[in-house]
């Protein structure tokens, strides 16, 4: 479990960044007010 935790955290950070990009594309605005 200890080995998976840092990997999970980095994966969540990457997911948040990717989702922010997708959100920007979908909304069509330069709204970086995400997290």
Secondary structure by P-SEA (a helix, b strand, c coil): cccaaaaaaaaaaaaaaaaaaaaaaaacccccccc
